[in-house]
């Protein structure tokens, strides 16, 4: 008997772009349509100190935890994974894909302009007491890196769009549709 493929939608992008918010929206849309998704925030899976010097963003810990969490989600009936986090390289993407047996990973990148990112970070930072300058610098740096070294299967612009619209656009990406077994339209 052949093992069941596990579609994994990884939403990446800089801080403030809306990865987690969009992932929650997609999760709700999938549940409403009768699907069986699981949702993880990669940052939370790596919230452990100290971090290894050779892995400053704790990617290996995140991947190990993703594998453990997936086993529990799968035992509960989940059939696909939505994961939100910053994925900067193909090596990191491979860590996550390898953590879930029979994974069919799809990497979607969310993009926002610098002005919009800054506004979102300031809005969110006021609620959580974050170091806004540091977070904004990181968001700008990552945005430039993602534009220069894009490894995503697809990209969705979030400026001027509400969360539900962005979530629908992500779910309509041909790469994701193929991963979940929806036939391509002719």
Secondary structure, DSSP 8 states (H G I E B T S, - for coil): -----EEEEEEE-STTS-HHHHHHHHHHHHHHTT--EEEEEHHHHT--SS--TT-TT-HHHHHHHHHHHHHHHHHTT--EEEEES---SHHHHHHHHHHSTTEEEEEEEEE--HHHHHHHHHHHHHHHT--HHHHHHHHHHHHHHHHHS---SEEEE-TT--HHHHHHHHHT-HHHHHHTT-----
